[in-house]
Structures are given as C-alpha cells and as structure tokens.
Amino acid sequence: GNLIGSDEIKVTVENGDKTEKGTYTATATELTGDKAANYKLPANVTQEYTIDRATQTLTFEKTGNQSVVYGDTFANPATNNRANADGGNVTYSSSNDSIATVNENGVVTGKKVGEVTITATAVEVTGKYEKATASYTLKVTARSVTISGITANDKTYDGTTNATLDYTGATITGKLDNDDLSVTATGAFADKNVGEKQQVDITGLTLGGASKDNYTLATDGQQTTATATISPAVIDLGDVVIAEKIYDGTANATVTSVEITGLIAGETLTKDKDYTVSSSPYMNERGTESADAGGDKMLHVTVTLKDSVTNYGFGKDRKNSCTETFYKLTIKQADAPVLADIAVSQKYVITTGTATVSGLMPANAGKLTYTPGSASTTGSVVV
C-alpha cells in the first residue's frame, strides 16, 4: 500500500543486484526505517526479472566506402563505444587478402586492383556485451606510372616513317620494386627522308608484364618523342650499256643506258633529272687515250647523283657518285670508201706480179693493191 504522510521506509531485497545476462528472482526480506514497525511486507514479496547483454557500437574513423591505391596503405580504425566500460577488443578482417590486407590497428594495404569488404569486430564480453561488427567497402585502384627513357634506333632510308623503339633504358616511374612491369609503344619519324637527329613521335604507350593490371598510365608527364637518324640507302650500278664504237678518228664514247640497283620498291631515279652520266675517252691498256680501231680498249663510266637526291648513296660510304671501268672494248674498223679509177702520177717499176701503191689511203684503212696495165710512164690502173 501507500505510505502514510511523510513516512519513509526502506525495503531490503535479496538477489536483486545482478548485472550479468540472465533471469533472476528478487525477494523482499525486510523493512527498515523509523516508521518500519508500522508497516508489514505484502504477501507477494518476490519479483522475477531478466537482464539482457548491452550492445557495443563500432564506428570507423572514416565513414562510407573508401579507396586505396595499389601498393599504398590506408588507416581507418574503428572505435568501440564500450571501450571505457570493459568493452570487447576490436579485431579486423578482409574479405579477400589477395586484394587487400588489414592489420590489428585497422591499417589497410592494397595488394591488387579489386574490391573487398573490411570488417571490424568487437568480441563478445560474457554476461555483459554482445558481439558487434561494422564494415565498409574498400576499392583498390590502379597505381599511376609515367614513362621516360625510350630511345629510337637509327635506320637506313626505306621510304617509310616507321621507327623501331628501344626500351632498354626505359624508366617506369611509380612502379613498385619487384613488380613485373614493362612498356611498348609505336614510333614514327616525323619525316621519312634522310636526316640527322630527326624527331620520332611516340604513341600508343601500353603496359605489359605480370603486374600490368595493377597499373595505369598517368594522364600527364608521359614521354612523347625521341630522336634518331635516317641514313641514305645504298645503291650501286647494275648493267651499263656502251654504244658500239666504229672508228671515227675520235676516242669519244657514248653510254646508252645505266641501271641503278638498290632503289626502294616503287621509287625511280631519272637520268638528267636525278643523275648525270659521263664517260672517259677510249684508252689503250696502258691507259693512254686511243682513237684507233682495235680491241683491248678500256674506259671509265661515272654516274653522279644530283644534289636533290639525298636518300641514296653509292656503296657503303654512300658517295654521290660511282665510277666503273670497262675492259676489252673494241673500236671497229670503218668501211673504206668506194674507189673509182684513180690517176696515179708517181714513178714505179714493175717487174712481175702485183705492186703496192702507198700514200693513197690512211695507214689504218688497209692496203691498196692493183694489177698493172700496159707499161707506160703515165697511165691509170683499176683498183
């Protein structure tokens, strides 16, 4: 019942001070106080009660989904609201350690590109606190790298801008030690023609190697050019055609045509426009100019490129001219003119047979013979 007026009494309860989880029965056993004698305990002096475990709440330092770059670390510890009231210890785990790991302090390390769930757990405290968890999604993103140190190889003119790149000295800035990462690209000369230290454009940078999926090329700072030299292509003389020479009293030679070999497919060089042809006089085997008919002649033929032809050169030294010597050439005899009756007014003596008349034809035109007619101090012969 109710207390009268301002009376105060206290009730002594047995088994009513439990704090751990469970169901208990509390029993009122005694009344105390100045007015306690005026009151008596009711017939029902027991009360059953239940204690449930308190909850623990974990809160990450950084809330929401998070990201970390491959190879980097990211600290995001969780706080237990019961930490100062004998709350459970907090542990951490990753849903896939091959993508990201987390240590006892909540520090995450990105192991490869991908997505995982990081979970913090407060262990159960027997009789006091229930087990509690909290988690967030972590995305491991690709690591940015920049490329430098690619070189371009020198080449011989081939009619194209194609360039071969050399990656021996390439540097990949941002790559983690021991990772297998390489790079390839496409190179192209800015100009296909011969020239020293020409610009080579580098495009299409592509990462390779076992670790390539964990990296990406940075937006800025990539190597875009290199330099290399294009040297003239080697050409040579092929067939040289020298016109037949018939004795004409000069040692002049005529070159009908020359063949130039080694040209890039589809390209030609034209006489007089791209090159000139010259010839020495016919010479005897001692190297002395010789206009006389006969064999064992020699001469030199020289082909000289015009200054406008820079993509080609003769021989390994890429010279702008080439000279070839031709041997065992022949100057053929000229046909003698048709002779009519020739008046001969010179003294001669005929004994028997035939006689040779000299001084009427050039020495190298053959010999003139005749059959004598009647003896006379003057007369004519038929030759």
Secondary structure, 3 states (H helix, E strand, C coil): CCCCCCCCCEEEEECCCCCCCEEEEEEEEEEECCCHHHCCCCCCCEEEEEECCECCCEEECCCCCEEEECCCEEECCEEECCCCCCCCCEEEEECCCCCEEECCCCEEEECCCEEEEEEEEECCECCCECCEEEEEEEEEECEEEEEECCEECCEECCCCCEECEECCCCEEECCCCCCCCEEEEEEEECCCCCEEEEEEEEEEEEEECCCHHHEEECCCCCCCEEEEEEECEEEEEEEEEECCEECCCCCCCCEEEEEEECCCCCCCCCECCCEEEEECCCECCCCCECCCCEEEEEEEEEEEECCCCCCEEECCCCECEEEEEEEEEEEECCCCCCCCCEEECCCCCCCCCCEECCCCCCHHHCCCEECCCCCCCCEEECC
